[in-house]
């Protein structure tokens, strides 16, 4: 079973939003991880 990128992106956004609300100091870390993940997924061959 492969997870489609369209399904992963909203889940990551929800988790990141909740983490930012609970731990505002983690905003930089969450954004960095999100950008790295998007970059890796974008570089992977389809």
C-alpha positions as CSV (number, residue, x, y, z in Angstrom):
1,X,0.0,0.0,0.0
2,X,1.5,3.3,-1.1
3,X,0.4,6.6,0.4
4,X,-0.4,9.2,-2.2
5,X,1.3,12.6,-1.7
6,X,-2.2,14.2,-1.8
7,X,-3.1,12.2,1.3
8,X,0.2,12.9,3.1
9,X,0.3,16.7,2.7
10,X,-2.9,17.5,4.7
11,X,-2.0,15.0,7.4
12,X,1.4,16.7,7.8
13,X,-0.2,20.1,7.8
14,X,-2.6,19.1,10.6
15,X,0.1,17.6,12.7
16,X,2.3,20.6,12.2
17,X,-0.6,23.0,13.1
18,X,-1.3,21.1,16.3
19,X,2.3,21.0,17.3
20,X,2.7,24.8,16.6
21,X,-0.4,25.5,18.8
22,X,0.9,23.3,21.6
23,X,4.6,24.2,21.4
24,X,5.1,27.6,19.6
25,X,8.9,27.3,20.1
26,X,8.9,24.3,17.8
27,X,7.7,26.4,14.8
28,X,11.1,26.6,13.3
29,X,11.8,22.9,13.7
30,X,8.4,21.9,12.2
31,X,8.8,24.2,9.2
32,X,12.3,22.9,8.6
33,X,11.2,19.3,8.7
34,X,8.2,20.0,6.5
35,X,10.3,21.8,3.9
36,X,12.9,19.0,3.9
37,X,10.2,16.3,3.5
38,X,8.6,18.3,0.6
39,X,12.0,18.6,-1.0
40,X,12.8,14.9,-0.7
41,X,9.4,13.9,-2.0
42,X,9.8,16.3,-4.9
43,X,13.1,14.9,-5.9
44,X,12.0,11.2,-5.8
45,X,11.1,9.7,-9.2
46,X,7.4,9.1,-9.6
